Amino acid sequence: MKDYYRESLKKIKNFYTGKTDAKTAQTKIFETLYAIIPFENGKISFLNGNDTDTVYSVKKNEHCKFYIDEPLCVDNLQYGLITIGRNKRFSSSEITAFKTCASVISNIIKEIEMNSIVETQLNMLRQGIQRKSSEYKRAVEADRIKNKFIANVSHELRSPLNSIIGFTDLLYKQLPGKLNDKQLEYIDDIRIASLHLLNMVNEILDISKLESGTMKLNLSKFNLYINIQEVLNILEPLYLKKNLQITVETDKFTEITADYQKIQQILLNLVGNSIKFTPNGGNILIRVSNSKKYTTISVKDNGCGINPKFHKTIFNKFEQISQTSNSTGLGLTITRELVKLHNGKISLKSDEGLGAEFIIKIPVI
């Protein structure tokens, strides 16, 4: 009897050592079980009714005189039943061995099922990742084509716009000949509309460059006062039309190491905003100060101001201070990104009806 148990235990170990999968597992289980307890018919039934019962026949004998069965359980919860039958009565030692085998088989079947479920989920996950990866690549390619198209269109638009602005400025200064007051008024309207349109084209071009990561800094040392004066010359038609007083407080010899064009774009956006939202006859102050760490530039106006609840979102793309604003809603987004390119900081001090002050800090190099 002891020899039988010892031999049976060795054979039961075969349940663990043999590698099985979901398709062949139950057949191999019966083959291993047959080596321990001879039988003629075997059957595994599942209680959930979703799985087809597995029947294993050693001989073509549908009806046996004697059957023994054991529940298949995991954590004391039954999920199935294993049954074997033959025409010879089972001994008590065989029944004991069968109970032991059933316990082992319970865990093996559940483990195989779990592995099968995990493998299925992993395959679904792999397919999902591949699909998402493919979608991402297509989106990236579409975005690249979009940015390239926007850049090309923007370049094509800027050339005729610069010509329009240049010739209207020439006409406004009456260099080709004398114009009457009505003609001057119309020419001034064309100049201002052209500047607005050029600014919008520049914003679209800039945001496409920023998003594609193609915008780089071209650092140089330059006179900041001259840069500010150039900005005011460009914006002159806009602030003169509203009779705004613009004051610049800075040393005329203040120098900064930065990207000349991008600092100018920052100032164009900030001063342009102040002009837009400051009422006729209002004031704008541009102040520059220096420390060991930063060159600080602030643009302050006495316009309509910005409610504090919008301070965190005002720099978001397409966020507009006013719904009546004639802009793309990209100006402050671009300004923030250009400041970040310089490793700088931008902040806002404002309240509704009390004007606004935008402050940028550019690290001293």
TORKOL-4160 file (C-alpha; in steps of 0.2 Angstrom, whole numbers, padded with zeros to 4 digits, m for minus):
365
<pt num="1" X="0000" Y="0000" Z="0000"/>
<pt num="2" X="0014" Y="0012" Z="0005"/>
<pt num="3" X="0023" Y="0008" Z="m0012"/>
<pt num="4" X="0006" Y="0012" Z="m0021"/>
<pt num="5" X="0005" Y="0029" Z="m0013"/>
<pt num="6" X="0024" Y="0033" Z="m0016"/>
<pt num="7" X="0022" Y="0028" Z="m0034"/>
<pt num="8" X="0006" Y="0038" Z="m0035"/>
<pt num="9" X="0014" Y="0054" Z="m0028"/>
<pt num="10" X="0028" Y="0052" Z="m0041"/>
<pt num="11" X="0015" Y="0051" Z="m0055"/>
<pt num="12" X="0005" Y="0066" Z="m0048"/>
<pt num="13" X="0020" Y="0077" Z="m0050"/>
<pt num="14" X="0019" Y="0074" Z="m0068"/>
<pt num="15" X="0004" Y="0086" Z="m0068"/>
<pt num="16" X="0016" Y="0100" Z="m0063"/>
<pt num="17" X="0031" Y="0095" Z="m0074"/>
<pt num="18" X="0022" Y="0094" Z="m0091"/>
<pt num="19" X="0019" Y="0110" Z="m0100"/>
<pt num="20" X="0001" Y="0111" Z="m0106"/>
<pt num="21" X="m0010" Y="0124" Z="m0115"/>
<pt num="22" X="m0029" Y="0127" Z="m0115"/>
<pt num="23" X="m0032" Y="0116" Z="m0130"/>
<pt num="24" X="m0022" Y="0100" Z="m0124"/>
<pt num="25" X="m0022" Y="0102" Z="m0105"/>
<pt num="26" X="m0037" Y="0091" Z="m0102"/>
<pt num="27" X="m0032" Y="0077" Z="m0113"/>
<pt num="28" X="m0015" Y="0077" Z="m0105"/>
<pt num="29" X="m0023" Y="0078" Z="m0087"/>
<pt num="30" X="m0033" Y="0062" Z="m0091"/>
<pt num="31" X="m0017" Y="0053" Z="m0098"/>
<pt num="32" X="m0008" Y="0057" Z="m0083"/>
<pt num="33" X="m0022" Y="0052" Z="m0072"/>
<pt num="34" X="m0024" Y="0035" Z="m0081"/>
<pt num="35" X="m0006" Y="0031" Z="m0077"/>
<pt num="36" X="m0011" Y="0033" Z="m0058"/>
<pt num="37" X="m0029" Y="0025" Z="m0059"/>
<pt num="38" X="m0034" Y="0015" Z="m0073"/>
<pt num="39" X="m0051" Y="0019" Z="m0080"/>
<pt num="40" X="m0061" Y="0018" Z="m0096"/>
<pt num="41" X="m0071" Y="0034" Z="m0097"/>
<pt num="42" X="m0067" Y="0051" Z="m0090"/>
<pt num="43" X="m0076" Y="0068" Z="m0090"/>
<pt num="44" X="m0074" Y="0086" Z="m0084"/>
<pt num="45" X="m0089" Y="0096" Z="m0083"/>
<pt num="46" X="m0090" Y="0115" Z="m0079"/>
<pt num="47" X="m0104" Y="0122" Z="m0069"/>
<pt num="48" X="m0105" Y="0139" Z="m0078"/>
<pt num="49" X="m0112" Y="0130" Z="m0093"/>
<pt num="50" X="m0102" Y="0141" Z="m0105"/>
<pt num="51" X="m0088" Y="0128" Z="m0108"/>
<pt num="52" X="m0091" Y="0112" Z="m0118"/>
<pt num="53" X="m0089" Y="0096" Z="m0107"/>
<pt num="54" X="m0073" Y="0087" Z="m0110"/>
<pt num="55" X="m0075" Y="0068" Z="m0112"/>
<pt num="56" X="m0060" Y="0056" Z="m0113"/>
<pt num="57" X="m0062" Y="0038" Z="m0117"/>
<pt num="58" X="m0049" Y="0025" Z="m0116"/>
<pt num="59" X="m0061" Y="0012" Z="m0123"/>
<pt num="60" X="m0076" Y="0014" Z="m0133"/>
<pt num="61" X="m0087" Y="0010" Z="m0118"/>
<pt num="62" X="m0101" Y="0023" Z="m0115"/>
<pt num="63" X="m0108" Y="0014" Z="m0100"/>
<pt num="64" X="m0098" Y="0009" Z="m0085"/>
<pt num="65" X="m0104" Y="0000" Z="m0069"/>
<pt num="66" X="m0093" Y="0010" Z="m0057"/>
<pt num="67" X="m0090" Y="0029" Z="m0056"/>
<pt num="68" X="m0081" Y="0041" Z="m0044"/>
<pt num="69" X="m0081" Y="0060" Z="m0045"/>
<pt num="70" X="m0074" Y="0074" Z="m0036"/>
<pt num="71" X="m0078" Y="0093" Z="m0037"/>
<pt num="72" X="m0065" Y="0105" Z="m0045"/>
<pt num="73" X="m0063" Y="0119" Z="m0032"/>
<pt num="74" X="m0052" Y="0134" Z="m0030"/>
<pt num="75" X="m0053" Y="0144" Z="m0013"/>
<pt num="76" X="m0067" Y="0132" Z="m0008"/>
<pt num="77" X="m0078" Y="0137" Z="m0023"/>
<pt num="78" X="m0083" Y="0124" Z="m0034"/>
<pt num="79" X="m0082" Y="0128" Z="m0053"/>
<pt num="80" X="m0083" Y="0110" Z="m0060"/>
<pt num="81" X="m0083" Y="0091" Z="m0058"/>
<pt num="82" X="m0071" Y="0077" Z="m0064"/>
<pt num="83" X="m0078" Y="0060" Z="m0066"/>
<pt num="84" X="m0070" Y="0043" Z="m0071"/>
<pt num="85" X="m0078" Y="0026" Z="m0073"/>
<pt num="86" X="m0074" Y="0008" Z="m0077"/>
<pt num="87" X="m0082" Y="m0009" Z="m0075"/>
<pt num="88" X="m0071" Y="m0014" Z="m0060"/>
<pt num="89" X="m0074" Y="m0007" Z="m0043"/>
<pt num="90" X="m0062" Y="0007" Z="m0037"/>
<pt num="91" X="m0052" Y="0002" Z="m0022"/>
<pt num="92" X="m0051" Y="0014" Z="m0007"/>
<pt num="93" X="m0033" Y="0018" Z="m0011"/>
<pt num="94" X="m0038" Y="0023" Z="m0028"/>
<pt num="95" X="m0052" Y="0034" Z="m0022"/>
<pt num="96" X="m0039" Y="0042" Z="m0010"/>
<pt num="97" X="m0027" Y="0045" Z="m0024"/>
<pt num="98" X="m0041" Y="0052" Z="m0035"/>
<pt num="99" X="m0046" Y="0065" Z="m0022"/>
<pt num="100" X="m0028" Y="0070" Z="m0021"/>
<pt num="101" X="m0027" Y="0071" Z="m0040"/>
<pt num="102" X="m0043" Y="0081" Z="m0041"/>
<pt num="103" X="m0036" Y="0094" Z="m0030"/>
<pt num="104" X="m0021" Y="0096" Z="m0040"/>
<pt num="105" X="m0031" Y="0096" Z="m0056"/>
<pt num="106" X="m0042" Y="0110" Z="m0049"/>
<pt num="107" X="m0028" Y="0122" Z="m0048"/>
<pt num="108" X="m0020" Y="0117" Z="m0064"/>
<pt num="109" X="m0036" Y="0119" Z="m0074"/>
<pt num="110" X="m0039" Y="0136" Z="m0066"/>
<pt num="111" X="m0021" Y="0142" Z="m0069"/>
<pt num="112" X="m0022" Y="0137" Z="m0087"/>
<pt num="113" X="m0038" Y="0146" Z="m0089"/>
<pt num="114" X="m0031" Y="0162" Z="m0081"/>
<pt num="115" X="m0016" Y="0161" Z="m0092"/>
<pt num="116" X="m0027" Y="0159" Z="m0107"/>
<pt num="117" X="m0037" Y="0174" Z="m0101"/>
<pt num="118" X="m0021" Y="0184" Z="m0098"/>
<pt num="119" X="m0014" Y="0179" Z="m0115"/>
<pt num="120" X="m0030" Y="0185" Z="m0123"/>
<pt num="121" X="m0030" Y="0201" Z="m0114"/>
<pt num="122" X="m0012" Y="0204" Z="m0118"/>
<pt num="123" X="m0015" Y="0200" Z="m0137"/>
<pt num="124" X="m0030" Y="0213" Z="m0136"/>
<pt num="125" X="m0018" Y="0225" Z="m0128"/>
<pt num="126" X="m0004" Y="0222" Z="m0141"/>
<pt num="127" X="m0017" Y="0225" Z="m0155"/>
<pt num="128" X="m0023" Y="0241" Z="m0146"/>
<pt num="129" X="m0006" Y="0247" Z="m0144"/>
<pt num="130" X="m0002" Y="0243" Z="m0163"/>
<pt num="131" X="m0018" Y="0252" Z="m0168"/>
<pt num="132" X="m0015" Y="0267" Z="m0157"/>
<pt num="133" X="0003" Y="0268" Z="m0163"/>
<pt num="134" X="m0003" Y="0267" Z="m0181"/>
<pt num="135" X="m0016" Y="0281" Z="m0178"/>
<pt num="136" X="m0002" Y="0291" Z="m0169"/>
<pt num="137" X="0009" Y="0290" Z="m0184"/>
<pt num="138" X="m0004" Y="0295" Z="m0195"/>
<pt num="139" X="m0009" Y="0310" Z="m0184"/>
<pt num="140" X="0009" Y="0315" Z="m0183"/>
<pt num="141" X="0011" Y="0314" Z="m0202"/>
<pt num="142" X="m0005" Y="0324" Z="m0204"/>
<pt num="143" X="0001" Y="0337" Z="m0192"/>
<pt num="144" X="0017" Y="0338" Z="m0201"/>
<pt num="145" X="0008" Y="0341" Z="m0217"/>
<pt num="146" X="m0003" Y="0354" Z="m0209"/>
<pt num="147" X="0011" Y="0364" Z="m0202"/>
<pt num="148" X="0020" Y="0363" Z="m0218"/>
<pt num="149" X="0005" Y="0369" Z="m0227"/>
<pt num="150" X="0002" Y="0383" Z="m0214"/>
<pt num="151" X="0020" Y="0389" Z="m0215"/>
<pt num="152" X="0020" Y="0389" Z="m0234"/>
<pt num="153" X="0003" Y="0399" Z="m0235"/>
<pt num="154" X="0009" Y="0411" Z="m0222"/>
<pt num="155" X="0025" Y="0415" Z="m0231"/>
<pt num="156" X="0014" Y="0417" Z="m0247"/>
<pt num="157" X="0002" Y="0429" Z="m0238"/>
<pt num="158" X="0016" Y="0439" Z="m0230"/>
<pt num="159" X="0024" Y="0445" Z="m0246"/>
<pt num="160" X="0009" Y="0454" Z="m0253"/>
<pt num="161" X="0004" Y="0460" Z="m0236"/>
<pt num="162" X="0021" Y="0468" Z="m0234"/>
<pt num="163" X="0019" Y="0477" Z="m0251"/>
<pt num="164" X="0002" Y="0483" Z="m0246"/>
<pt num="165" X="0008" Y="0490" Z="m0230"/>
<pt num="166" X="0023" Y="0498" Z="m0238"/>
<pt num="167" X="0013" Y="0506" Z="m0252"/>
<pt num="168" X="m0001" Y="0512" Z="m0241"/>
<pt num="169" X="0012" Y="0520" Z="m0229"/>
<pt num="170" X="0020" Y="0528" Z="m0244"/>
<pt num="171" X="0003" Y="0535" Z="m0249"/>
<pt num="172" X="m0001" Y="0541" Z="m0231"/>
<pt num="173" X="0015" Y="0551" Z="m0230"/>
<pt num="174" X="0009" Y="0559" Z="m0247"/>
<pt num="175" X="0026" Y="0555" Z="m0255"/>
<pt num="176" X="0019" Y="0552" Z="m0273"/>
<pt num="177" X="0007" Y="0567" Z="m0271"/>
<pt num="178" X="m0005" Y="0577" Z="m0261"/>
<pt num="179" X="m0021" Y="0568" Z="m0255"/>
<pt num="180" X="m0037" Y="0575" Z="m0247"/>
<pt num="181" X="m0043" Y="0571" Z="m0230"/>
<pt num="182" X="m0055" Y="0558" Z="m0235"/>
<pt num="183" X="m0042" Y="0549" Z="m0245"/>
<pt num="184" X="m0030" Y="0550" Z="m0231"/>
<pt num="185" X="m0043" Y="0542" Z="m0220"/>
<pt num="186" X="m0046" Y="0528" Z="m0231"/>
<pt num="187" X="m0027" Y="0525" Z="m0233"/>
<pt num="188" X="m0025" Y="0525" Z="m0214"/>
<pt num="189" X="m0039" Y="0512" Z="m0213"/>
<pt num="190" X="m0031" Y="0501" Z="m0226"/>
<pt num="191" X="m0014" Y="0502" Z="m0216"/>
<pt num="192" X="m0022" Y="0497" Z="m0200"/>
<pt num="193" X="m0032" Y="0483" Z="m0207"/>
<pt num="194" X="m0016" Y="0476" Z="m0216"/>
<pt num="195" X="m0006" Y="0477" Z="m0200"/>
<pt num="196" X="m0020" Y="0467" Z="m0191"/>
<pt num="197" X="m0020" Y="0454" Z="m0205"/>
<pt num="198" X="m0001" Y="0453" Z="m0205"/>
<pt num="199" X="m0001" Y="0450" Z="m0186"/>
<pt num="200" X="m0013" Y="0436" Z="m0188"/>
<pt num="201" X="m0003" Y="0428" Z="m0202"/>
<pt num="202" X="0013" Y="0430" Z="m0191"/>
<pt num="203" X="0004" Y="0422" Z="m0176"/>
<pt num="204" X="m0002" Y="0407" Z="m0186"/>
<pt num="205" X="0016" Y="0404" Z="m0193"/>
<pt num="206" X="0024" Y="0406" Z="m0176"/>
<pt num="207" X="0012" Y="0394" Z="m0168"/>
<pt num="208" X="0015" Y="0381" Z="m0181"/>
<pt num="209" X="0034" Y="0383" Z="m0179"/>
<pt num="210" X="0033" Y="0382" Z="m0160"/>
<pt num="211" X="0022" Y="0366" Z="m0161"/>
<pt num="212" X="0033" Y="0357" Z="m0173"/>
<pt num="213" X="0048" Y="0361" Z="m0163"/>
<pt num="214" X="0057" Y="0370" Z="m0177"/>
<pt num="215" X="0058" Y="0387" Z="m0169"/>
<pt num="216" X="0076" Y="0390" Z="m0163"/>
<pt num="217" X="0084" Y="0405" Z="m0154"/>
<pt num="218" X="0097" Y="0416" Z="m0164"/>
<pt num="219" X="0106" Y="0424" Z="m0149"/>
<pt num="220" X="0115" Y="0441" Z="m0151"/>
<pt num="221" X="0118" Y="0456" Z="m0140"/>
<pt num="222" X="0108" Y="0471" Z="m0145"/>
<pt num="223" X="0101" Y="0488" Z="m0139"/>
<pt num="224" X="0084" Y="0485" Z="m0131"/>
<pt num="225" X="0079" Y="0503" Z="m0133"/>
<pt num="226" X="0081" Y="0502" Z="m0152"/>
<pt num="227" X="0071" Y="0486" Z="m0152"/>
<pt num="228" X="0057" Y="0495" Z="m0143"/>
<pt num="229" X="0057" Y="0510" Z="m0154"/>
<pt num="230" X="0055" Y="0499" Z="m0169"/>
<pt num="231" X="0040" Y="0490" Z="m0162"/>
<pt num="232" X="0032" Y="0507" Z="m0158"/>
<pt num="233" X="0036" Y="0513" Z="m0176"/>
<pt num="234" X="0027" Y="0497" Z="m0183"/>
<pt num="235" X="0012" Y="0500" Z="m0171"/>
<pt num="236" X="0011" Y="0519" Z="m0174"/>
<pt num="237" X="m0004" Y="0519" Z="m0185"/>
<pt num="238" X="m0014" Y="0509" Z="m0172"/>
<pt num="239" X="m0010" Y="0520" Z="m0156"/>
<pt num="240" X="m0011" Y="0536" Z="m0165"/>
<pt num="241" X="m0028" Y="0532" Z="m0172"/>
<pt num="242" X="m0034" Y="0530" Z="m0153"/>
<pt num="243" X="m0024" Y="0545" Z="m0147"/>
<pt num="244" X="m0014" Y="0534" Z="m0135"/>
<pt num="245" X="0001" Y="0541" Z="m0125"/>
<pt num="246" X="0015" Y="0528" Z="m0125"/>
<pt num="247" X="0029" Y="0531" Z="m0113"/>
<pt num="248" X="0046" Y="0521" Z="m0112"/>
<pt num="249" X="0056" Y="0521" Z="m0096"/>
<pt num="250" X="0073" Y="0514" Z="m0100"/>
<pt num="251" X="0091" Y="0518" Z="m0102"/>
<pt num="252" X="0094" Y="0521" Z="m0120"/>
<pt num="253" X="0110" Y="0511" Z="m0120"/>
<pt num="254" X="0102" Y="0496" Z="m0111"/>
<pt num="255" X="0109" Y="0480" Z="m0119"/>
<pt num="256" X="0102" Y="0462" Z="m0119"/>
<pt num="257" X="0108" Y="0445" Z="m0125"/>
<pt num="258" X="0093" Y="0437" Z="m0133"/>
<pt num="259" X="0085" Y="0433" Z="m0150"/>
<pt num="260" X="0082" Y="0451" Z="m0158"/>
<pt num="261" X="0067" Y="0445" Z="m0168"/>
<pt num="262" X="0058" Y="0435" Z="m0155"/>
<pt num="263" X="0060" Y="0449" Z="m0142"/>
<pt num="264" X="0052" Y="0461" Z="m0155"/>
<pt num="265" X="0038" Y="0449" Z="m0157"/>
<pt num="266" X="0035" Y="0448" Z="m0139"/>
<pt num="267" X="0034" Y="0467" Z="m0138"/>
<pt num="268" X="0023" Y="0468" Z="m0153"/>
<pt num="269" X="0011" Y="0456" Z="m0145"/>
<pt num="270" X="0010" Y="0464" Z="m0128"/>
<pt num="271" X="0010" Y="0482" Z="m0134"/>
<pt num="272" X="m0002" Y="0477" Z="m0147"/>
<pt num="273" X="m0014" Y="0470" Z="m0134"/>
<pt num="274" X="m0013" Y="0485" Z="m0123"/>
<pt num="275" X="m0017" Y="0496" Z="m0138"/>
<pt num="276" X="m0032" Y="0485" Z="m0142"/>
<pt num="277" X="m0039" Y="0486" Z="m0125"/>
<pt num="278" X="m0035" Y="0503" Z="m0120"/>
<pt num="279" X="m0049" Y="0516" Z="m0123"/>
<pt num="280" X="m0045" Y="0532" Z="m0133"/>
<pt num="281" X="m0034" Y="0544" Z="m0125"/>
<pt num="282" X="m0027" Y="0531" Z="m0113"/>
<pt num="283" X="m0009" Y="0528" Z="m0107"/>
<pt num="284" X="0003" Y="0514" Z="m0110"/>
<pt num="285" X="0020" Y="0512" Z="m0100"/>
<pt num="286" X="0034" Y="0502" Z="m0106"/>
<pt num="287" X="0047" Y="0500" Z="m0092"/>
<pt num="288" X="0064" Y="0491" Z="m0092"/>
<pt num="289" X="0074" Y="0487" Z="m0077"/>
<pt num="290" X="0090" Y="0476" Z="m0074"/>
<pt num="291" X="0096" Y="0465" Z="m0060"/>
<pt num="292" X="0111" Y="0453" Z="m0059"/>
<pt num="293" X="0099" Y="0439" Z="m0064"/>
<pt num="294" X="0086" Y="0446" Z="m0076"/>
<pt num="295" X="0081" Y="0460" Z="m0088"/>
<pt num="296" X="0063" Y="0464" Z="m0084"/>
<pt num="297" X="0052" Y="0472" Z="m0097"/>
<pt num="298" X="0034" Y="0477" Z="m0092"/>
<pt num="299" X="0020" Y="0483" Z="m0102"/>
<pt num="300" X="0007" Y="0492" Z="m0092"/>
<pt num="301" X="m0010" Y="0501" Z="m0098"/>
<pt num="302" X="m0025" Y="0509" Z="m0090"/>
<pt num="303" X="m0037" Y="0499" Z="m0101"/>
<pt num="304" X="m0052" Y="0487" Z="m0097"/>
<pt num="305" X="m0041" Y="0475" Z="m0087"/>
<pt num="306" X="m0043" Y="0456" Z="m0085"/>
<pt num="307" X="m0053" Y="0447" Z="m0071"/>
<pt num="308" X="m0042" Y="0437" Z="m0060"/>
<pt num="309" X="m0052" Y="0421" Z="m0064"/>
<pt num="310" X="m0045" Y="0422" Z="m0082"/>
<pt num="311" X="m0027" Y="0424" Z="m0077"/>
<pt num="312" X="m0022" Y="0406" Z="m0078"/>
<pt num="313" X="m0031" Y="0403" Z="m0094"/>
<pt num="314" X="m0027" Y="0419" Z="m0103"/>
<pt num="315" X="m0011" Y="0411" Z="m0110"/>
<pt num="316" X="m0020" Y="0396" Z="m0117"/>
<pt num="317" X="m0021" Y="0393" Z="m0136"/>
<pt num="318" X="m0037" Y="0402" Z="m0144"/>
<pt num="319" X="m0041" Y="0410" Z="m0127"/>
<pt num="320" X="m0047" Y="0428" Z="m0130"/>
<pt num="321" X="m0048" Y="0442" Z="m0118"/>
<pt num="322" X="m0064" Y="0448" Z="m0127"/>
<pt num="323" X="m0076" Y="0439" Z="m0138"/>
<pt num="324" X="m0076" Y="0455" Z="m0149"/>
<pt num="325" X="m0057" Y="0454" Z="m0151"/>
<pt num="326" X="m0051" Y="0454" Z="m0169"/>
<pt num="327" X="m0037" Y="0441" Z="m0167"/>
<pt num="328" X="m0033" Y="0423" Z="m0168"/>
<pt num="329" X="m0032" Y="0421" Z="m0149"/>
<pt num="330" X="m0014" Y="0415" Z="m0151"/>
<pt num="331" X="m0004" Y="0431" Z="m0147"/>
<pt num="332" X="m0002" Y="0427" Z="m0128"/>
<pt num="333" X="0001" Y="0409" Z="m0131"/>
<pt num="334" X="0015" Y="0413" Z="m0143"/>
<pt num="335" X="0022" Y="0426" Z="m0131"/>
<pt num="336" X="0023" Y="0414" Z="m0117"/>
<pt num="337" X="0032" Y="0401" Z="m0128"/>
<pt num="338" X="0044" Y="0414" Z="m0134"/>
<pt num="339" X="0048" Y="0419" Z="m0117"/>
<pt num="340" X="0050" Y="0400" Z="m0112"/>
<pt num="341" X="0062" Y="0398" Z="m0126"/>
<pt num="342" X="0073" Y="0411" Z="m0118"/>
<pt num="343" X="0071" Y="0401" Z="m0101"/>
<pt num="344" X="0062" Y="0417" Z="m0095"/>
<pt num="345" X="0046" Y="0420" Z="m0085"/>
<pt num="346" X="0030" Y="0429" Z="m0089"/>
<pt num="347" X="0017" Y="0435" Z="m0077"/>
<pt num="348" X="0001" Y="0446" Z="m0076"/>
<pt num="349" X="m0005" Y="0459" Z="m0064"/>
<pt num="350" X="m0023" Y="0465" Z="m0068"/>
<pt num="351" X="m0040" Y="0467" Z="m0062"/>
<pt num="352" X="m0056" Y="0470" Z="m0071"/>
<pt num="353" X="m0058" Y="0489" Z="m0075"/>
<pt num="354" X="m0040" Y="0493" Z="m0068"/>
<pt num="355" X="m0029" Y="0490" Z="m0083"/>
<pt num="356" X="m0016" Y="0476" Z="m0085"/>
<pt num="357" X="0003" Y="0474" Z="m0083"/>
<pt num="358" X="0012" Y="0460" Z="m0092"/>
<pt num="359" X="0029" Y="0457" Z="m0085"/>
<pt num="360" X="0043" Y="0447" Z="m0093"/>
<pt num="361" X="0060" Y="0442" Z="m0086"/>
<pt num="362" X="0074" Y="0437" Z="m0097"/>
<pt num="363" X="0089" Y="0429" Z="m0089"/>
<pt num="364" X="0105" Y="0439" Z="m0090"/>
<pt num="365" X="0118" Y="0429" Z="m0100"/>
